[in-house]
């Protein structure tokens, strides 16, 4: 299609003399107010400029199609803010946060630098529980020196945000390491840094209006798609046009980043604030308290040793993909500062850290200061992932696992009633609170009083305890139900990871197609065990999780991620189903670190155990 508008004339002129408001009506287009003026028969640019007391260049500047002449009934637009005293963009006084699966009150408070008490004061309804997709109000301080959260709106660009909030583009990107020119999108939340009072008035992006001749087959939708604007914006610029007619003209608002190539500026700033260069060599450091000099090593030290051995096997398998430098140190509170001062540690792309609080914090602080990714493969519910952009939480936090399991239950047992089998002698497992927030019908029955229970509807039994005694009572109930043919196919069972090691109940799990959840594998891997024995002359330590397989999975994932994405973890990373864990790494926020959200569902059948990874 040949477009009839002409906008190939670039005018280099001064900005409009924003002396006074124009005596014209206004329209809201895309959330921005514009004056508009309808051209009458035989009017000229010079005459309209004199009437409005503006430079004639302004008319062409905002309406480039008129460079070839005015047309009767043509609509001219002028941004209101160019002709009034400019007001500073108001920094948000509050922010709306949409809760994601796995998020907790504590984590969200940590994310925004609040206490849980402050968050609950603004959201008293959250005291009864936090459900995915619910909306929380995040109080924002009035101090202009504080960073504030902002939700990206249609029409926003990184460049526009830096201009509108009067902040340096590099400061904006540095405060939001999870944001890049490629992943910046409507709906994401970014932190706006304190204003640096830089005067960017002359660089303020503008919208220009061109006139497009309607061709056969054109529609509001097709024209909007061609110009990369919304259909709503096109209709707002043409409120008097109900139906497009061939040969008529419509006004099209087009974003024009003024005299600055904003895309180039943003990409240059991003290159200067990011580090995704691996120089064809991946440098890895493992800093664990191996207790190398101790004859009788602690159990935790042996776990670290097995993790390290599994990591070495991964390095060996991947050594042909890239040059790999691996540095391992036996660290303690006494020598950690000396180890971190070594050149090879400062040049590392990633550091695998231990679970000991003092060592972990020291290494994490070092990584944050020096731009080095720190991998936490041991502790489970660590909150550093919420406000440290270099921190990776590999063990799936409990809240993410329970949220995923609840979502799985809600979608796969949609026609069931959940029956919680209460064991009065034990506390409820944390999963129960998450399942109670599902939209499925539910009731609670005491296990000690469950004899004679009748399945009135398709039923999902969920014991509130994972103990052997609770499983024994469940078996008695199920055996009684199974004796009545009327219950055949009417009930299912959701159980706990611990059940997989209660070997005396395996036949029961298989016979009743019991479903278990876990963040770790519940099945051994004979092939890997043979490889381990071949290299180390002994079997792996029997532990949950299997430490050597965890080391293999984690090291494999991060080496592949760095090789593929050049150490840029803003790029999509493919989820992996490993020997011991699944890994699906996501950022907690635009300014936060990373968390693994993967867990597993295991369905026992008479033919075996089926595994499904939840993300």
N, C-alpha and C positions, 0 to 999 in steps of 0.2 A: 504494500500500500504506500502510495506517495503522499506524504504529509504536506499540507499547504501552508503551514505556518513558517515564518522565517524568524529564526532567533540566532543567526550566525554572526550577528554584529555585536562585538564586544566593545562596550563603552568604557573608557577610562575617564572618570569624572569624579568630582567631589561628592560626598554624601549629601543627601537632602538637607537643606538648611532647616533644621527642625525647630523653627521659631515658634510655631503656633499650631493649634489643632485646625484641621480642615473642616469646613462647614459642609459636611457630607454625611449621608447615612452610613451605617456600618453593618458588616456581616461577619459571623463567626465561621471560619473555614479551618477545619483541623485543629480546633481549639485556640486559634489565633484570630484576633479582631483585625478586620480590614475595612478602610473606607472604600466606597465604590461610587463610580460616576458613569452614567450611560451616555454614550456619544450620540449627539443629535445630528441631523442632516446638515452637511456643509461645514461642520465644525473642524477646527484645525488644532494641532498640538500647541501652537503658539497661543491661540486664543484661550484654550483650556488652562494652560499654564498661567496666563495673566489672571484669569478668573479665580484660580485657586491660590495665586500668589506663591507658586513654587517654581523651581527651575524646570524648563521644558525637558531637561535631561532626565528628571525624575520619572516622567511619564514613560519614557522609553526604557529606563532602568528597570522598572517594575513590570512593564508590559512590553517586552521586546518585539512582539508581533507588529506594533504600530510603527516600527521603523520604516515599513513600506507604505504607510498611509493609514488613516482612520476610516472606519466603516460605520455607517449608521447602525445604532443599537448595540454597538460594541461596548462591552463592560470593561472599564478600567479599574484596577485595584491598587491601593496604596496601604502599606502596613501602618496601623494606627500608632505603633510605638516609635515610628520614625518621625512623627510630627508632634509628639508630646514629650514632656520632660521624662526621660527614662527612669523607671523605678527599678531598684535592685530586685533581683529574683528572690522571693521569700523562701527561706530554707524551711523544709517541712517541720512542723511542730509535733507530729506523730507519724508513725509508720504502721501499716497493716502487714502482718506476717501470716502467710498461709502455711499451716503446719503440714510437714511432709511425713511420710511413713518413717518411723524410727526416731523422730525427734522427741525430746523430752523437755519438760519445763526447765530443768537445770541446764540442758544443752543450749536451749534458745536464749536463756538469760545470759549464759556465758558468751554466746555469739554476739549479743548486743551490748555487752559490758554492764549488765544489770545484775542485781541480786534476785533470787527467786521471789523474795518478799515484794520487791518493787514490781516484778512482772505480775504477780498475783493481785497486787493492789490495783493495777490497771485492768486486770482480767479476772475478777472474782469467780466467774463461771468455770474457770479452768481448775478450780480446787477439786472438782468431782471427776476429773480425768481429761486427757488430751487426745483428741481424735484427729486423724489425718483429714486435711482439707478444711478444718475449722480455722477461723481467723482470729488472731490475737492483735491487740493494740500494743505497739511498742512505744513507750514514752520517749520523747527526744528532748534533750536539754535545749535551753534558749541561748546558751553561750555560743557566740559565733566562732569561737576557737575550737569547738568540738566538731568531730566528724559526725555526719548524720546519714541514716539510711534513706535511699530514694528508689522508688520503683520506676523502671524505664517505661516511658509512654510512647505511643505511636509518634513517629517523627523525630524522636530523640536520636542523636548520634553521640559518640564519645566527644567529638569536637564541640558539638552544641552544648553538652553538659559543662565542659570546661569553660566555655564562654558565658553561658547563662548564670553559672554559679561563681564566676570570677575566680577560678582556680587554675593552676598550672596543669596542663595535660599530663605531664610526667607524674605529678603528685597524685592525680586521679588514678593513673594506671598502677603506680606503686602501691597505693592503698587497696587496690583491687587486683591482686595477682591472678585471680581466677578469670579475669576478663581479658579478651583479646579482640582484635578487629573481626575475627572470624566468628566468635561465639556470642558477641554482644547482640542482645535481642530484647524485644518488648516483653515486659513481665518480670525480667530478672531484677534482683535487688543489688544495688551498688552502694558503697559508702562515698559520700561527698566530703572531701577533706576541707579543713578550714580555709576560708577565702584568703588569698595572698594579695588582694587589692590590686592585682595587675589590671591595667586599663586595656580591655580588649574591645572597646566600643566599635572601632573601625573594622574589626574582624567579624562582627556579628553576622551569622548566616542569615540569608534572606530567602524569601520565596518569590519567584517571578511568575507572571501569568502570560501564557501564550494562547493564541486562538487557533483552534484546530478545525479544519473543514471536515464535516461529516461525510463519510463515504458509504457506499452501499454495504449493508451488513453490519455497520458499526452499531455498538451498544455502549451504554455507560460502563458495562463490565469490560468489554474489549478495549475501550480507550483507556480505562484505568489501568488495566494490565500492561498495555503498551508503554505507558509513561511511569509505571512503577508507583502509582498512588492508589489510595483506597477509593472504592466506588462512592463512599460517603463524602469524601473530600470533593470529588468531581461534581456531585449533585449539590453540595453546599455552595460551590462557586457558580452554579447555574440553577438557582432556585426557581426561576420562571420557566424552565424547560422540563416539560413532563415527558415528552416523546421526541427522540432525535429524528430530524428530517434530513434526507440527503441534500447536500449543498449548503445547509446552514452551518453556523459556527458554534462551537462550545469553548468556554474558557477553561484552560487546564492549569492548575497550580503545580509548579515544579520547584523542588528544593534547589536552590542555587547558593553554594557556599561562598558567596561574595567574591572577594579578590584573593581568597586563599584556597588552595587545593587541600581540603580538609583530610581527604583520604590519605594523601601523601604525608601530611603532618602527623596523623594518628599512627600510621605504620612506622614512621621514623621514631616517634616517641616510644612505641611498643618495643622496637628493636633495642632501644637504649635502656629500657627498664627490664627486659627479660633476658634469660640466659638459657638458650636451648642448643648450645654448641657442645658436642662431645669430642670434637677433633679426632674422629675415627678411633677413639679408645675410651672404653668405659672403666672408670676408676671406682672401686668398691672397697669400703672399709667395714670390717666386722669388729666391734668393740664389746667383748663379753668378759665377765669375770670367770674365766675358765679354771682358775685355781690350779694352774699348771704345775706349781711347785709343791702342791699338797699331795701326799700319798693317798690319803683317804678323802676323796673329793665329796662334796655335798651332792645331794640328789639334783639340785638346781644346776650345779656345774656340769653334771653329766648330761642334763637336758641340753645345755648350751653346746656341749661337745657334739651331741647327736645332730642338733640343728645345723651346726657348722659342717659336719660331715655330709649331710644331705645337700647343703648349699654348694659344697665342693663338687658333688656329682652333677649338679645343674651346670656349674661353670664348665666342667669337662664336656658335657653334652652340647654346650652352646659356644664353645671356643672357636669354632670355624665361622661363626656369624660375625664376630667382631673381635678386635684385640681387647682383652680383659686384663685389668690389673686388680688383684685382690690382696688387700692388706688386713691381716688379723692380729689383734692385740689382746693380751690378757690384762684387763683393766681393774682397778680398785679405786676407792675414794682417794687413796694416797697418790696414785700415779696418773689419774685421768687428765689433769691439766697438762702434764708433760706429754702425754700421748697426743692430745689435741693440738699441741704446738708443732707437731711434725708436719713437714711439707706435704707428704703424701695424703695426710688427712685433710689438709686445707684444700687440696686439689680433687678431693673425692666428689663424685656425683651423688653418691648415696652412702649413708652410714646405717648399718644394722645395729640397733641399740638394745641393751638388756632391759629387764623389767624393774630392777632396783630403782626406787624413786630418786635417790640422789644422783646416781649415774645417769639415769634417763633424762632428768631435768637439765643437768650440765651439758649433755650431748645435744639436747633439743635447743637449748639457748645458743650453743655454738653453731648449730646448723642454721638457725634463724639469722644470726648475725652475719654468717658467711655465705648464705645462699645455697646451703647443702641440704638435700632431702634426707630426712631421718625416718627410718622404718621401724615401727614398733610391732613386733610379731608375737609378743608374749602377753602383756596385760590386756584385759578385755574391755573394761569400761573406763578408758582413759579420756579425759575431757580436753586434752591439748589440741585435738583435731578441730575444735570450734574457733580457736583464735590464733593458731599458728599455721601459716600457709605452707610451711615446709614439713609438716608432720603427717605421717601416713599411719592410720590405725588399721592393721591387717586383720586381727581377730575381730570378727563381726560383733559389734556391741549388742548386748542383750535386747535393748529396745528395738533395734532394727530387725533382729531375728524374730522377736515376738510380733512385730507389726507385719512382717512378711507372712508369717504363719497364719495370723488372723485374716489377712487378705486372701490367702489360699483357702482357708476354711469357708470364708464368705462366698467365694466364687465356685468352689468345688462341692460344697454341701448346701447349696442355696435352698434346697427343698426340705432340709432337715431342721429339726428342733434340737438345740444343744441341751444335753442333760449333764449338768455338773454333778459328779458323784463325790460328795463331800466326806472327807475323812476328818472327823472331829478331833482326832488326837494329833493332827499335824497342821502346820500353816499351809495356806494355799500357795501354789506355785505362782510366780509372777505372770506367767502366760494367761492365767485365769482373768485377770483384770483387763487384759487386751481383748480377750474373747467376749467379755461382758459388754464391750462397746460396739460389737458387731450388730447388724440389723436383723440377725436371725432370732426367731423365738427361742426362749431359753427358760429352764427351770433348774432348781437345785434339789437333789435327793441325797439324804444321808446314806452312805454306803452300808452302815450297820442296820438300816431299815429298808434296804432295797429289795428284800425277798418279796416275790409276788408282783414286782414291777411289770407293767404291761406297756408295750410300745404302741401308743395310740396313733403315732405319726412316724414317718421316717426319722430316725433318731441318731444323733452323734453323741456317743458317750465320751466325756472328758473327765477323768478322775482329777481331783484337785491336788493329789499327792503323787509323787513318782516313786514312792517306797515299794519295797517288795511286798510288804503287808497289804498295801492298797491294791497292788496288782493281783495278789491272791484273792482278795475280796471281789475284785472285778471279775476274775475268772469264775468264781462261784456264781455270780449274777448271770454272766454270759452263758455258762453251762445250763442254767435253769431256763433262760430264754430260748436257747437253741433246742431244748427238748420239746418246745411247742412249735409245730410246723407253721403256725400263723405268724410267727416272728421271722420266718425265713426271709432274708434280704431286707429286713426293716431297720437294721441298726448297723452302725459303723463305730470304730473306736479310734480316737486320737491319743497317742501316748507320748512318752518322754524319751530323751536320748539314753538315760540310764537303763531303760528296759532292754537295750540291745546287749547288755552284759549279764543280764539275768538268764543264763543259758538254759535253766530248767523250764523257762516259759517260751522258748523259741517255737516249739510246735504249736502252742496256743496262738502266738502272734501270726504264724503262717496260716493256720486254719481259719482265722477270723479276719484276715486281710487288714491287720492293724496298721495304722499309719503313724510313723514316728517323725519327729523333726530333730535336726541337729545342725550345729555350725561346722561339725567335723565329719569325716567319713566314719561309718560304722563297720566297714568291711576292710579286711587286710588286702595287701597287694603282694602276691607271691613273687611276681617278676622283679619288683623293686627290692624286696627283701633279699632275693638272690644276688642282685647287683651289689647291695650293701655288704653282704657276706663276702663276696668276691674281693671287694676293695679293702675291707677292714678286718676280715678274718673272724668276725663275730656277728651275732644278731643285733638288731636294733633294740633299744630299750623299750620295754612294754609300757606305754604311757598314753594318756588321752590329753591333748592330741598326740599323735605319733610325731615326735620331734624331727626325726630325719626327713620324713615325708613333708612336714611343714616347711623345713628349710629348703627342700628341693622345690616345692611349689612357689614359695615366696621369691627365692632367688631367680627362678625361671621367669616369673611374671615381670619382675622389675628390669631384668636384663633385656628381655624382649621389648618392654615398653620404651626403654631408653634408646635402644637401637632403632625402633620403628619411628618414634616421635621426637628424637633428638633432644631428650630431656625436657620436652615441653608437655607437661601433664594437663594442659588445657585442651589438648587434642583428644579425641575420643580414644579410649582404651578398650580393647576387646575383652569381655568377660571370659574367664577361664574356669573350667571344671578340673581341678587338680587331683592329685593322689589323696590328699588329706583335707583340703579346703577348696571352696570355690572363691574366686576373687572377682569382685565387681567394684572397682574404685570410683567414687564420686566425691566432688567437693562438697563440704558442708555449707559453704556460702562463697560469694565472690571474693571475700577477704580471708576465708578460713582455710583449714587444711583438708585432708582427705580421709574418707572412711570406707571400709569394705562393707557392702550391704548384702553379700551373698550368704545363703544358708541352704540347707538341703531338706527335702521331704523324702522319706523312705517308706515305700508301700510293700508290706510283707505279703507274699502270695505262696501258694503251695509249690510253685515252680521256682521260687527264688525271691530276691529283694530288688525292687525297682527304685532307682534313684532319680530325683528331679531337682534341679537347682533353682532356687528362688533368688531373684535379684532385688 
